[in-house]
Amino acid sequence: MSLPAPASHRPRAVAFAAKVRLSPRRFPLIRVEVMPVESLDATASRPASASSAPAPGPAGKGVDAALRSLAGAAALVLGPLAALAPRGLPVWAIVFLLLSLAGLARRGAFGRILRLTPAVAAVGAFLILALASSLWSPSDRALQTVLEIGYIALGALAGGAWIAGLPAADARRLAGLFLAGGLAGGLLFAVEAALDFPLNRWWNSVPDDQLPNLLNGNVPKRTAALLCLLVWPAALAVDRFRRRALALLVPVGYALACLPLTSRSAMLGIAAGLVTLGAARASARWTRRLFAAAVTAAFLLVLPAALLFSGPLNLDHSALLFRSAQHRVEIWGHAAERALRTPVFGQGIDASRSLPPEGAVSDFSPIGDSLLPLHPHNAFLQVWLETGAVGAALALAVMLMLLAATARLDRRDQPFALALFATAMAMGSTAYGIWQPWWMAGFLSAALMLRLATRIGARIGDKTR
């Protein structure tokens, strides 16, 4: 029988684990505790996982299975919902918010959304300002608008935290379902547009003689705008599934197949995204800096620019612009003039839809009970008009922090995130009212799906931010 080896001949790891002596006088800040060799484990340094947690009971397994099924259905249905019923997207946002809260509760991770970060503080301050401004807003749905902004903001916070903590396999499965549904929605919209929207006409009982109104109306334009946002997380998902050569075909194919038949704002958005994608692949850092400067300039200069365009430059009657663009310039001029009357706190949240015309006349369409057609068609101008300089400063801070957050993504993900940012900013500057629920839900869904796409390929133990 062999005798145990002397301590001086033992392996260093065993000797160190067995006995370590450090002088407290020479190392006053170091405490060393002896750890038995039997407890050394290759997984000890990994974050706690489901395998180390107590196994859930039958009821817990049923809840988890239900959450997985509902989350998969939500991811799958997003694309077709945007293609067929864009104004139903707030329902999707509320469902996803509830799923996220339930998922966080199951993991005991509510602490992720209770931390007061600078971004949360800025959004919270804006919501307080919006709530206070409802006292002087002329709109009868000001409080409802504050509530809608609130659940979208909470959806972003809770949804982002839940997605960041999903197991890698679950994230990959959900991203695959979103990609399948998004591609189906894009193809469905392309077929609908090519055949003059038969499903939409059947669903809404549109007679044949009203087809021109449908084709030139907001229904196809809303869908085009929403899918224009969703193509970027879909492209990133394709890239993350190791099909980098095909990733660019998603936005390019969408632009070629659908956009010439629909919205000029969406065409502008997809073009801005494609240019940004190329620039960010060359240098994401410089692209981010340019956007930071552009967003800052947009908030600082939107009022004088709107007055300049509609006044001395007379662009609302310029032959260089098509008629709808001329009308937008006129709207911007009206909105800027009213914003200057209340420059600090604005006219009140959602005031755009209810401002009295006070004798103003339009060269493009009759002005009824409200000065503007629901909104100024420019997010920067709308924030100034309704919440003043204080709201504009808070909104600028949120956008700059959102832009800075893209730097914390993986290097290969950043161009897609910046392309989505560019698309959203381009369409938000020319298209719909920024507080319209379906539009806010579109921004939210695209951001959440982009976050989900970044989790494809995540390894066990990877940290998420």
N, C-alpha and C positions, 0 to 999 in steps of 0.2 A: 504493500500500500504506500502510495506516494504521500509525502508530507506537504502541507501548505507552503507555498512559496513565501520567503521572507517579504516583509513590507516593502523593503527597498527594491524588490524585483517585481512587485505587482504592477499591472498596467496603471498608467498615470491617471486615467479617468476614474478607475476604481479607488485608487488611493485618495484622489481629491474628493470624491464623493463620500468616502468613509471618514475623512478627518481633515479639516482645514483650520489653521490657526493664523489669525491676523492680529497684530498688535493694535488695540484700540487707541493707543497713543499715536501710532503712526498712521492709522486709517480710521479717524474718528467718525466718519460718515458712513462706513460700510458695516453692515450687519450680515453675518453669514450663518445660515442655518444648515445643518446636516440633512441631506436628503437621501434616504435609503436607495441603494442601487436598484432595488426591485421596482421603484417608482419611476425610473427613467423611461420615457415613452417618446417615440418619434412624433407623436401628435400633441404633445403637451403644450407646444407653443402656438398651436392653431386656435382660432376662435372656437368657442363652443358651438357645436353643431347639433343637429337633430339626433345624431346617433348617441351623443353623450347626455341628452336630456331624457327625463323619464318618458317612457312610451305612453302615448295618449290612450285613454280608454276607448271603448266602442263609440261612445257619444262624441268624443273629441275627434276620432277618425272620421266620423260622419260629417262633422262640421268642416274639417279640412277638405274632405272630398267635395263637399258642396261649394266651398270657396273656390277650389281649383276649377270646378265645372263652370261656375258663373264667370270667373275671370277669363276662362278660355272662350266662353260665348261672347263676352264683351269685346275681347280682342278680335275675334273673328267677324263680328257684325259691324265693326266700326266703318270699314270701307263701303260695304253695301248701304249702310245707313246714310253716309255722306252722299252717296250717289243718288239715292232714291228719295230720301226725306231729310234734307239738310237741317230743317228747323226742328227736327227731333233730337238733335245732338245734345241739348241740355239734359234730356232724360238720361242719355248715356253718361254724361258728366256726373249726374247725381248718383247713378248706380255705381259708377266706378269709385266715387267718394265713399259710399257706404261699404263697398268691398274692401277698400283700403283701410278704413277704420276698423272693420272686422278683422282683417288680416293682422294689423298692428296689435289689436287686442289679443289675438290668439298667441302672438309671440311675446306679449308683455313688453311691447316696444313703443308705448305711447310717449315715452320720454324723448323720442326722436323729434316729435312735433311740438314739444313744450319748451324747447330752448329758444330764448329770445335772441336770435341772430340779427345782424343789421338789416338784412333783407326783410325778415318778418316784422321788425320794428317799423321799417319804412312803409310796408304794405298796410300794417295796422294803423299807422298814423294817417295814411290816405283814406282808409275806411272811416276813421273817426271824422276827418274833414268832410267826406262825402255825406256822412250821416248828419253832421251839423248843418251842412249847406242845404239839406232838404227843408230846413225851416224857411229859407227864402227862395227856394226853387219854384218856378211857376208850374212845374210838371206835377200832375196828380199821381204819377207812379214813381216818384223820387225814392220813396222808401223801398219799393220793390226792386228798383235798380241797385240800391245799396245791398240788399239781400242777395241779388244775383251776383254782384261782384264778390260778395263775401264767400258764397259757396264755391265759386270758381277758384278763389285764392286758397281756400281750405283744401279743395281738391288737388291743387298743385302741391301744397305742403304735404298732405297725407299720402297722396298717390306717389309722389317722388320718394318719400321715406319707405313706403311699402315695397316699391319696385327695387329700391337699393338693397333691401334685405332679403329679397327672394332667393331661394336656393338656385344655383346655376342651372340645374336641369329644368326647374319650373320656368325660369326666365327664358330659356331657350325655346321651350314649348310654346309659351305665350307669344314670343316674338314670331315664331313660325306661323301661328294662327293669325296674328295681325297681318303678316306679309301676305298670306293666302287671301284673306278677306280684302286687303287693300288692292291687290292686283285684280281680284274679281270685281271690286267696285269700279276701278278704272276702266276695265273692259266693258262693264255694263254701261257706264256713262258714255263711252265711245260708241257703242252700238245704239244707245238711245239717241245720241246726237245725230248719228248717221241716218236714222230712220224717223227723225222728227218727233222723238220722245213719245212713243206709243204707250208705254207703261204709265208715264206721268199723265198723259191725256186721259187714259182710262181711269186712273185712280182719282183724278180731280174732275172728271166728267167735262173735259174741255171740248167743245164742238169744233168741227173742222174750220169753221169760219173765224175762230179765235186763235188759230195756230200762229199767225204772225205775232200776236200779243204775247203768246207763250215763248216763242223763240227769242224775242227781244226783251223779255221780262227778267225778273230776278231769280226765277226757279233754276234755270240752267246756270246762271251766273254764280249763284250761291254754291252749287255743287262744284263748279270749276274752281272757285276760290278755296273751298275746303280740301279738295283733292290736291290742289296746288301746294297746300301745307303738308299734307300727308305723304307726298312723294319723297320727301327728304328722309323721314325715319324709315320708309320702305327701302330707299336706296341704301341707307346705312345697314339695314338688316341684310340685304343682299350682299353687301361688302363683307359684313361680319360672318356670313355663311360661306366665306372664302370664294366668292364669285366677283372679284373686284372688277373684272373686265365687263361684267353685266350691270354693275351698279349704276354706271352713268346712263345706261339705256333706260332706266326707270324714269327719270325726269325728262330726258330728251324724247323718249317715246310718247310720254304723256303730252308733252307740248305739241308734237307733230300730229298726234291723233285727235286731240280734243280741243285745244285752245283756239284755233282759228275760227271755230264755230260759235264761240261764246264770249267770254269776258275779256275786255282790254286790260282791266286791272290784274286779272289772273295771268295774262300774257306778260305784263310788266313784271309781276311777281316771279314767274318761273325764269324769265330772262335775268332778273337780278340775282336769283339763286344760282343759276348756272355760271354767271360771271364770277360770283363770290366763291363758288366751289373751286374754280380754276385758280383764282387769286390766293385762296387759303391753302391750297396744295403747294403753291410756291412759297408762301410765308403766312402762316396762321397768325403770327404775332403782329405783323404789320397790317394785316387785314383787320384784326381786332382793334388796333389803334385807329385806323381810318374810320371804322364804324363808331368808335367812341367819340371821335371828333364830329362825325356826321350827326349822331343823335343829339349831342350837345348843341350843335349849330341849329338843328331843327327846332328844338325847344326855345332857343334864344331868338331866332330870327323868323319864326313862323308868322307872327303878327305883322311886322313891317313888310315881309315878303308878300303876304296876302294883300295888304293895302297897296303895295307897289304894282302887283300884277293887275289888280282890278282898277287901279287909278291911273297913274301916269303912263304905264305901259299899255293899258287898255286891251289886255289879252283876252278879255271876255268877248271881244269883237274881232279878234285876230283871225285872218284867213288861214293862218298856220295851224290852227287847232280845229279838231272836229267839234261838232255841236255840243256833245255831252261834256267835253273838256272845257269849252267856253262857259257852259252853265256852272261847272264846278268853280271856275275862277270867280264868277259872280257870287256864288254862295260863300266862298272864302272871304270875299270882301265884306259881305254883310256880317259874317260871324266875327271877323277881326274888329270891326267897328263896335259891335256890342261888347266884345271882350274888354276893350279899352275903357268901357264905362265902369267896370268892376274889376280892376286889375289885380287886386290882392287875393280875394276869396272867390271870385267868379260869380256867375249868375245862378249857381246852384246846380247840383247833380241832375242830369237828365233834362236840363233847361232847354237844350237844343230843339226838342220837339214841341216846345210850347211858348217860345218867345213871341210876343205880340209884334206884328209887322210894323206898326206905327207909321203907316202910309208908304212903306217901301214898295217899289214896283220892280218886277222882273221882266227882262226881255225874252225869257225862254218859256216860262210857265206861270200861270196865275198864282199869286200868293194868297193863300186862304187865311185861316185863323192863326197860323204860325209863320214866322219869318222864313224858317228853313224847312226843307223837306225831310224832317225827322232828325237830321244830323248834318254836320258840315262836310262830310266825306273826307275828313282828315283827322287822325287821332290826336296829333300834337295840338291842332287848333281846338279840337273839342275839349281837351283837358284844360287848356287856357280859358276857354269860354265858360266852362262850367265850374272850375275849381280855382281859377286864378293862378297867380305866381306861386302861391304855396303848394297847390296841387301839382303844378308843372315841375317844381323843384323835387317833390317827392317822387313823381313818376320818372323823372330823369334819373334819380338815384337808383330806383328799382331797375331800370333798363341797363344802366351801367354795371350794376352788380350782376345782373343776369348775363351780360356780355362777358364780364370777367370770369364768371363760372365756367364758361366754355374752355378756358385755359386749363382747368383741372381734369378735363376729359383726356382719354388716350389720344396721342398725336394723330392717329389715323381717323379718329372720330370727329376731330375739331372742324375740318372743312364742311362736313354735313351739318353740324350744329350751326355754323356761321351762315351756311346757305339758307337754312330755315329762318334764321334771324333776319337775313336780308329780304327773303320773300315776304315774311310777316310785316316788316317795316315798309316795304314798297306798297303792298296792298293796303295796309293800315293808313297810308298817307293819301290814298286816292279812292278807296271804296266805301265800306260800310261804317255805320256808327260803332264806335269801339265798345259800347256797353251792350250791344245787342246780344242776348244770351247765346244764340246759336254760334255767333262769331267768336265770342270769348271761349265757348266750349271747343270750337275748332282749334284755337291757339293752344288750349289746355291739352286736348287729345294729341296733337302733334308733338308737343313737348314731352308728354308722358311716354308716347311710343318711341320717341328718340332716346329717352332714358332707358327704356326697355331694350332697345336694339344695342345699346352699349354693353349690356350684360351678356350678350351672346358670346360664348367662348370664355366666360369668366371661370377661373379655376377655384376649386375648394379652398377657402381661406383667403381669397382675394378680398381686399378692403374696398368698400364702395363709399362714394362721397356724394 
